[in-house]
Amino acid sequence: MFKQPPIDYIQPVFRPPSEGRSLILQVTNGCSWNKCTFCEMYTAPQKKFAPKAEDKVIDEIKRCGEQLPHTRRVFLGDGDAMVLSFRRLKTILEAIKEFLPSVTRVSAYCLPRNIKNKTEEELQELRELGLRLIYIGAESGDNEVLAKINKGETFESTKSSILKAKAAGIKVSVMVINGMGGKRYSEQHALNSAKLVNATQPEYLATLVLFDQAQAGKIEQGFDDDFTHLNTAELCEEMRSFIQHTDLDKSIFRSDHVSNHLILKGVLGKDKKDMLEDIDDAVAHFKAHPEIQHRPSSF
């Protein structure tokens, strides 16, 4: 046991599935936007957004260096660590380099607006200091859907931020939410999300399925109460439309979140044909067995 825990976390703490073995360094609490109708990750009373004090973060990095010296990957939490100024991010990355010299990759969640607020030269410097990967929750490439879920972003703002990060040498993982448009907007959500990833060619692409919420009604209100969740077969059909219309070179694709009914893994476009065949099989199965169709009820 540690005499003093290396990091003083404000719970709950979230991270991408691929960061399961990373050291989570909490540099902010909560999400600076926190207005998306579908998201309840940072709604607990103790998750009011604030940057963690810089001196406290540096002290925690020092303790991690003493107690966890062989750490190789660090994930900067919480919801959008990239909201921090370039100066503060630079200070944090320099401390990681000094006190955790075995670290080979630093990553973070990132809102598109927080890339816009940094120059390409600043992003390049952060990359040279170890920031190698950012996770951008695009949710959708459709402007109508983005407005209805109060994302605060558009197709163009997300596209330009992804391309800016890539130009700086930072790899990007993009997440799209299957079912985010409900039945009415399903097709345009799928097609415009495919257009977004085609235009940006992210190194990584993932999907998860829209969850029901503990506070029912927030999503529906955004759609003027004209929102119907997709059942399992319909979710698979939407996924098929999305993947069918992708034109990707070598994006590593995963739909292996706990919410996904159909697990898909591969590289788009090399494995596109096989994925479409797997989806067709799943659609036929779920239509033949409507009794097993369901939607996830919580995170």
Rosetta blueprint (number, residue, H / E / L):
1 M L
2 F L
3 K L
4 Q L
5 P L
6 P L
7 I L
8 D L
9 Y L
10 I L
11 Q L
12 P L
13 V L
14 F L
15 R L
16 P L
17 P H
18 S H
19 E H
20 G L
21 R L
22 S L
23 L E
24 I E
25 L E
26 Q E
27 V L
28 T E
29 N E
30 G L
31 C L
32 S L
33 W L
34 N L
35 K L
36 C L
37 T L
38 F L
39 C L
40 E L
41 M L
42 Y L
43 T L
44 A L
45 P H
46 Q H
47 K H
48 K L
49 F L
50 A E
51 P E
52 K L
53 A L
54 E H
55 D H
56 K H
57 V H
58 I H
59 D H
60 E H
61 I H
62 K H
63 R H
64 C H
65 G H
66 E H
67 Q H
68 L L
69 P L
70 H L
71 T L
72 R L
73 R E
74 V E
75 F E
76 L E
77 G E
78 D L
79 G L
80 D L
81 A H
82 M H
83 V H
84 L L
85 S L
86 F H
87 R H
88 R H
89 L H
90 K H
91 T H
92 I H
93 L H
94 E H
95 A H
96 I H
97 K H
98 E H
99 F H
100 L L
101 P L
102 S L
103 V L
104 T L
105 R E
106 V E
107 S E
108 A E
109 Y E
110 C L
111 L L
112 P H
113 R H
114 N H
115 I H
116 K H
117 N L
118 K L
119 T L
120 E H
121 E H
122 E H
123 L H
124 Q H
125 E H
126 L H
127 R H
128 E H
129 L L
130 G L
131 L E
132 R E
133 L E
134 I E
135 Y E
136 I E
137 G E
138 A E
139 E E
140 S L
141 G L
142 D L
143 N H
144 E H
145 V H
146 L H
147 A H
148 K H
149 I L
150 N L
151 K L
152 G L
153 E L
154 T L
155 F H
156 E H
157 S H
158 T H
159 K H
160 S H
161 S H
162 I H
163 L H
164 K H
165 A H
166 K H
167 A H
168 A L
169 G L
170 I L
171 K E
172 V E
173 S E
174 V E
175 M E
176 V E
177 I E
178 N E
179 G L
180 M L
181 G L
182 G L
183 K L
184 R L
185 Y L
186 S H
187 E H
188 Q H
189 H H
190 A H
191 L H
192 N H
193 S H
194 A H
195 K H
196 L H
197 V H
198 N H
199 A H
200 T H
201 Q L
202 P L
203 E L
204 Y E
205 L E
206 A E
207 T E
208 L E
209 V E
210 L L
211 F L
212 D L
213 Q L
214 A L
215 Q L
216 A L
217 G L
218 K H
219 I H
220 E H
221 Q H
222 G H
223 F L
224 D L
225 D L
226 D L
227 F L
228 T L
229 H L
230 L L
231 N L
232 T H
233 A H
234 E H
235 L H
236 C H
237 E H
238 E H
239 M H
240 R H
241 S H
242 F H
243 I H
244 Q H
245 H L
246 T L
247 D L
248 L L
249 D L
250 K L
251 S E
252 I E
253 F E
254 R E
255 S E
256 D L
257 H L
258 V L
259 S L
260 N L
261 H L
262 L L
263 I L
264 L E
265 K E
266 G E
267 V E
268 L E
269 G L
270 K L
271 D L
272 K H
273 K H
274 D H
275 M H
276 L H
277 E H
278 D H
279 I H
280 D H
281 D H
282 A H
283 V H
284 A H
285 H H
286 F H
287 K H
288 A H
289 H L
290 P H
291 E H
292 I H
293 Q L
294 H L
295 R L
296 P L
297 S L
298 S L
299 F L
